[in-house]
Amino acid sequence: YSDYIFRKIKKHELKSYFELRYKFVVERYKWIQSCGESVEYDIYDNRKGTLYFGGFKNSGELVGGVRIITCSHQGFMLQNEFKHLLNDHELPSFDSDCAEVTRLVIDSDIVADVNDVALGLFKIMFKWSLQHGINRVVFVTNEQFYRFMKKSNYFVKRISQGDKDSAGYKSIPVILDIPKSMEQLKYKGVKIFDFFHS
């Protein structure tokens, strides 16, 4: 991920992220219907505790982005829009040290290694999370990326077996423990400086 810069998305850059979300969430994967605009935006973007991180080329072009929802007492997408993926499994407790990762989108039309950029986004999110008392993150992903995270020595577990979404893609809800991931990464010899590269 050294070819990219990972950081918070600034306010004036958010439109580019919402446009990228539209390209994949609406047009390519058809998770939601188009509202006639070229941006994808929902109620979770209105929350005060919502944050955005992006991967940028050296030129400043946004190639990927992700959203973190931190106000767990207001409910996560996994408790609402993605509740059907739980298959009647009980949710882990969503205390103040838990956040939800959503709307991870990477422009695969211009990025050769999507997992490389995804990993960079997760690392910059972890850096912020550890600085702000967030120890666990929940998110919905596919089987391929879940296995990639496991192989990369992250402490991530399924919440349930998941289900196929409206577009026919298998989605699974997972929870990732950041401190335990750090322990595993240290054990495997991953240096903290490298882990937090941005």
N, C-alpha and C positions, 0 to 999 in steps of 0.2 A: 504493500500500500504506500510505498515511498514516493510514487508518482503523483500523489494527491495530497491536498491539505484538508485536514478534518477539524472543524470548529463549529461554534454556534452559527446558525443562520441569522443574519442581521434582518431587522425589520424591513428594510427596503429590498431585501432579497427574497422575501417570502412568496411573492407572486410567482417567481420562477419555480419554487418548490411546489406550490399549488398547481401550476401548469404541468409539472412533471407527474404529480399525482393523477391529474386528469388523464394524461396520456396512457398511464398504465392501469389505474384503478377503474376508470370509466371505459376508455376506448379498447384497451387490449384485453383485460381480464373480465370486463363487464360485471364487476362486483356490484355496482350501483348504476342507476339510470342517469343519463345526461340531463342536466337542468337547463341546457341551452347556452351555458357559458363554457369557456375553455379552461376553467379552474375547478378543482375539487376541494371542497371546504365543508366542514360539518360542525355540529354543536360543540365538539370537544376542542375545536380551535378557538372558541370564545372564552375558554377557561383561563383564569389568571395563572394557574400553575402549569400551563402547557408550555413545553420547550421544544425547540427544533435544532437539530444538528445536521450538517451537510458535508459532503465530500466535494472538493473543488479542484479543478485543474489549476496549474500555476497561472493560467490566463485569467482566472476568476470565474470560469464557467462552472455552474453547478451540474454535477453528474449523478448525484444521489442525495437522498435526504431521509430523515426519520423524525418521528414525533414522540415525545415522552409526555405521558399524562401522569401528573404527580398527586392530584387531589383524590386519593382513594376513597375518601368519605363521600364523594359525589358520584361514585360509581365508575367502573371501567367499561370499555367496549365488551370485554369478555363476560361481564355480568349482564350485558344488554344485547347488543347486536350479534355477538358470537356465543350466546348462551347455549344454543343448540349443539355446539361442538363439545360440550362437557359430558354428554352422554350420561346424565344423571350422576356424575361424579361430584363429590363435594369440592368446592373451591377452597384453596388455602386462605388463611386469614389475611385480609388486606389491611395491614396496619400502616402507620405513617412511614415505615421504612420500605414500603413496597410501591413500585411504579409500574406503569404499563407502557410497553413499546408498541407503537402502531404506525401504520402508513410508511413502512420502510419501502422506498422505491429507488431503483437504480436504473439509469438509462442504458439498457443493454445494447442499444443501437450504437453507442459510442464507447462503451466500456468493455474491454476484452475479457477481464476477469471479474465477474459480478461478486463472487464470494470475497475477493480481495477487498473491494470497496465496502461490502457489508461488514467485514471484520474490522475495518478501520472505523466505521461508524459506531460499532459496538464498543470499541476501545475508548473512543472519546466520550461516549455516554457513560461508561464505567468510571472514567476519571471524574466527571462531574458528579456522578452518583455518590461515590465514596467521599467526596468533599462535602456533600449535603445530606449525609445520613441515610442514603438509600442503599439497602443491602440486597434487595431482591427485585427482579423485574419479571413480569409475565408478558407473554406475547403469543401470537398465533403465527405459525410458520408451516412450511411444507416438510415432508419427510427427508428430502435431500439436504436442506439447510440444517435441520435438526441433527442429522448424522455428521455433517461437517463440523458443527459446533462441538459435538461429543469428541470427534477425532482431534479437534484443536485443543482439547483438554479443558473445556469449560464445564462447570458443574451445572448441567441442565437436565431437567427431568420432565417427562410427560405428565400432564394433569389428567389426560384421558387419551383414547385412541383417535379422537377427532372424527371428522366426517368430510364428505365432499361438499364443496360450496356450490352456489348456483351455476357456476361456469364449469363444474365438473372436476375441479382441482381438489386434491385431498389436503385438508388443513388440520393441524393439530395444535392444541393449546399447551404451552410449556411454561415452566418457571425456572429461572436461572438465579442461582445464589452467587452474588458477586464476591464476598469474602472467601467462600470455599473455592471459587474459580481461581482467585488469586493464589490460594494455597497450592492448588494443583499446578498452576502455571509455574510457580516458584519451584515446586518439586521436580517439574520437567525441565527446569533450567532456563525458563523464559525470563529475561531480565526485566525489571520494573520499568527501566527507561525505555526499552524496546516496546514493552506492552503499552506504555502511555504515549508512544510516538504520535505527534500531531503536526 
